[in-house]
Amino acid sequence: MIANRLLAALVVVLVSLSTITACSSSRQLPRATVQESLTTSVSNYQYLVGPNDSLSIFVWRNPELSGSFIVRPDGKISTSLVEDVPVSGKTPTQVARDMEQILGKYIRDPVVTVSVSNFVGPYSEQVRVIGEATNPQAVSYREYMTVLDLMIAVGGLTEFADGNGAKLVRTSSGGQVTYDLRLDDLIRDGNISANVDILPGDIVIIPEAWF
């Protein structure tokens, strides 16, 4: 009887050890890939095409090749003549030049114009607000956007927000840099000196206040 109890206890110990070993061997996922925006200052912003954007492509004297095309989630479009054309991350002008080069294999001296509607843009060009904003969301960047414009877009702060504890995370030179924000001073106290420029790809994190 004693031997059976010892054997049962040994089995329990071995099972416990195997469980601990299995847990300790679990791996961490790699960090998210950092996608840096091409815009490094407010004075050189250019809109870049992204998934779900609607492109109007006009090919001069070739109406059968013209039309409206939705950018797929993989950043490509398919036209009536050419499939799987990568367009995400490019300016509309760059897309037009690429289309001219592609269509040049089929027609003589194509002239292409590209315009965009339903602006969304790639994630690297969107500004994201998380935490204690009234409506945390991703916002499409607009030229000369400031943190005040961004707060208006997300409906301001909640009553539980620690606005002066907010952080702005910006991708720069392949890494991420964190800056302090003074959202309470800006929004609740009207201190306009706390307003700062926003760049495409910025992430604003607003923590909850500890009362």
N, C-alpha and C positions, 0 to 999 in steps of 0.2 A: 504493500500500500504506500509506504513511504517512498519507495522507488518510483512509483507511478506519479506521485505528487511532485517529486523532484523533476521528473521528465516533463510534466506539464508546465512547471515553472520555467524550465529551460526553453521550452518552445515559445512561451510568452515573451521571454527576454530576447530571443532571436528575432521574433516578429517585430518587436519594438525597435530593435537595432536596425533591421532592414528598412523600416518605415522612416527612421531618422536619416539613414543614409540616402534613401530616395529623395527625401525633402532637401537635404543639403546639396544634392547633385543637380537640383533644378537650376536653369540658366536664366539670366536676365536678357530681355530683348535689347537690341542695339538702340541707341538714341535716334530720335527722328532726324531724317536728312534735312540739313539746313539749306533752304533755297534763298539765295540772296537776290534782292531786287536790283535791277539795273539803275534805278534812281538813287543817287547818293546825296542829292541836295534838292531843295524845293525849286531851284531855278532850272533844272534840266529834266523835268518830268516829261515822259512820253508814255502814252497809253499802250499797253501790251495786250494782245488778244489772248483770251483764255477759254476754257471749256464753258459751254452753254452760251457763249456770245453768238450773235447772229451776224453773219457777214454778207454784205451785198457786193457781189463781184460783177463788174461790168467789163465785158470784152468788146472793144470798139469794132463795129461792123460785123460782129458775130453774136447776135442775140441768142442763138441756140446754145452758146456756151456761157451765157450770163445767167444770173439768178441769185437767190438767197440760200445760204447754207448755214446750218447750225454746227458749231464746233463740238465734236464728240467729246466724251469724258477723257479719251486718250489724247486730246489735243490736236486731232486731225479732222479734215473734211474730205468728203468725196463729191466730186463734181460730175457732170454728165460725160466728161471725157477722161478724167484722171481720178483714180482712187487713192485714198490714204495720203493726202497732202498734209504734212506737219505745219501747223500755223501757230500753235500756242507758244507764248513767250516772245512773239515777234510783233513789231509795229505793223499797222495796216499797210504802210508803204513797203515794208520789207515783204509782206505777203504778196503784194501786187507785183514786185520785181521777181519773186520766186515763181509766181504763176506765169509771168511773161516767159521766163526761161523754160518752164515745163511745156507751155503751149507752143513754144517756138519749134518743137519737134513735130507738130502737127499742122500748124498754120504759119503763114509768113508774117513776120514782124508784128506780133500781137501787141496791142496796147491795152493794159489792164488798170482799172481803178477799183480800189477796195474801200468800202465804208463799213462802219460797225454800228449795230444797234443792240439793245438789251445788254448793256454793259455789265459784265461780271468780272472778267479778268482772271488770271491765274492766282493761286493762293499767295504766291510771293509778292503780289501787288495789292492784296487786300489788307485791311487793318482789322485786327480782331480784339474784341473787348470781352473779358471774362470776369466772373466774380460779381461784386455787388453793384452792378449797373442795373437800371430799371429793365432794360431789354438787351442783355448781353448778346452780341452777334458779330458776324463778320461784315464789315462795311467796305464797299468799293471806294478806293482812294480817289479823291478829287484834287485837282491842282491847288496848291497853297493851303491844304487842309491843316488846321490846328487842332490841338486837343480840345478846345472849346467847341469847335465844329463837330468833333467826334462825340463829345458828351451830349450835344443836342441830338445827334443821330440816334443815340442809344437811350435817350430819355432821361439822362442825368443819373444821379446816385440814388440808391435806396436809403431808407432811414437808418439802416444798420451798417452803412459803408464807412470804412476808415479811409476817407479820400486822400488825406496827407500821407497815408501809408502805401499808396498805390505805386506801382512800378511800371516802367516802360521797357520792354525788351526789344532791342534792335539788332538785326543781323548786319555785321560789318566785317569785311575782310575774312570771310569764312567762319567767323565766330559770332557769339552773341554777347552784347554789352547791355547791362541793366542800368537804368536811370531812375532817380526818384521823381515822383510827380506830387504836386500840391493841389489836388483837386478840391479839397475843402476850401482852401484859400481862394481858389478861382471861382467855384460855383456858389458856395455858401456865404463867403465874405466879399465876393465881387472884386478880388484882387487880380486885376488883369495882368499884372507882372508875372503871374504864375502860368500864363498861357504860353505854350511852346509849339513849335512846328511838328507836324507828324509826317512820316515818310512811308511809302508803300512797304508792306510787310511787317510793320510795327505790331507788337502785342501789348495791350494794356491790361494789367492785372490789378483788380481792386479787391483788397481783403475786407473781411468783416471786422468791425470794431469790437474790442473787448470792453464791456461796461463793468 
